């Protein structure tokens, strides 16, 4: 059922996999698991960021679509408005692509926005 473009990419992928070792970097598997919490603790940063990302990944459900911690490990995430910018310009566009054809852009934004995630368990800032 793949078109010719997909098949040619599949052949390249198979060739690369034969030549290189692959290490999984999934948010819930070592060595990535827990890295965000340690990062935040070392910097005395609020755990809200880890809670929000964990909540987001639980809501996404599909294992291969979950979001890794590197998006929110930038210094700008802890500046005023920084987390919102990362969410609006990095996380939500990625989710829009992930859910293309399954959810409308408005559904993705409504379900996975920071406001929605914070509301899922009450604001963590209070």
C-alpha positions in Angstrom: 0.0 0.0 0.0 3.0 2.4 0.1 3.7 4.7 -2.8 7.0 4.6 -4.6 8.4 7.4 -2.5 7.6 5.5 0.8 9.2 2.3 -0.6 12.4 4.1 -1.6 12.7 5.7 1.9 12.1 2.2 3.4 15.0 0.8 1.5 17.3 3.6 2.7 16.1 3.1 6.2 16.8 -0.7 6.0 20.3 0.0 4.6 21.1 2.4 7.4 19.8 0.0 10.0 22.2 -2.7 8.7 25.2 -0.4 9.0 24.6 1.4 12.4 23.6 0.5 15.9 20.4 2.1 17.1 19.7 3.2 20.6 16.1 4.0 21.6 15.6 7.4 23.1 12.0 7.2 24.2 10.8 9.5 27.0 9.9 6.5 29.2 13.0 4.3 28.6 16.4 4.7 30.1 18.6 6.7 29.5 15.9 9.4 28.8 13.5 8.4 31.6 13.8 10.7 34.5 16.3 13.0 32.9 13.9 16.0 32.9 13.1 15.6 36.6 16.9 15.5 37.4 17.5 18.5 35.2 14.8 20.5 36.9 16.0 19.4 40.4 19.6 20.4 39.7 18.5 23.9 38.6 15.9 24.4 41.3 13.3 24.8 38.5 9.6 24.2 39.0 8.5 20.6 38.5 5.4 21.9 36.6 7.3 21.4 33.4 7.8 17.7 34.0 4.2 17.3 35.2 2.9 19.0 32.1 5.0 16.9 29.7 4.1 13.7 31.6 0.4 14.7 31.4 0.8 15.5 27.7 2.4 12.1 26.9 -0.3 10.3 28.8 -3.0 12.1 26.8 -1.2 11.3 23.5 -1.5 7.6 24.3 0.5 6.4 21.2 3.9 5.4 22.4 5.8 6.5 19.2 4.2 9.9 19.2 5.2 10.9 22.8 7.2 14.1 23.2 10.7 13.9 24.7 12.1 16.3 27.3 14.6 18.2 25.2 11.9 20.7 24.1 11.6 22.0 27.6 15.2 21.7 28.7 16.1 25.1 27.2 16.8 28.1 29.4 14.0 30.0 27.6 11.5 27.5 29.1 12.0 29.2 32.5 11.7 32.8 31.3 8.4 34.6 31.4 6.3 33.3 28.5 9.1 30.9 27.5 7.2 27.7 28.1 4.2 29.1 26.3 6.4 29.9 23.3 7.9 26.5 23.2 4.5 24.9 23.4 3.0 27.2 20.7 6.0 27.1 18.3 7.5 23.6 18.8 5.2 21.2 20.7 1.8 22.0 19.1 3.1 22.1 15.5 4.6 18.6 16.1 1.3 17.4 17.5 -0.6 18.9 14.5 1.6 16.9 12.2 1.3 13.7 14.3 -2.5 13.9 14.4 -3.0 15.2 10.8 -6.1 13.5 9.3 -7.2 12.2 12.7 -7.9 15.4 14.6 -8.6 18.9 13.3 -6.1 21.6 14.1 -8.6 23.1 16.5 -9.1 19.8 18.3 -5.4 19.4 18.7 -5.0 22.9 20.1 -8.0 22.5 22.4 -6.9 19.1 23.7 -3.1 19.7 24.1 -2.7 23.4 24.8 -1.0 24.4 28.0 -4.3 25.8 29.2 -6.0 22.5 28.7 -3.1 20.6 30.4 -3.0 22.9 33.3 -6.8 22.6 33.6 -6.6 18.8 33.5 -5.4 18.9 37.1 -5.8 22.5 38.1 -3.1 25.1 37.7 0.2 23.9 39.1 1.2 27.5 39.7 -1.4 28.0 42.4 
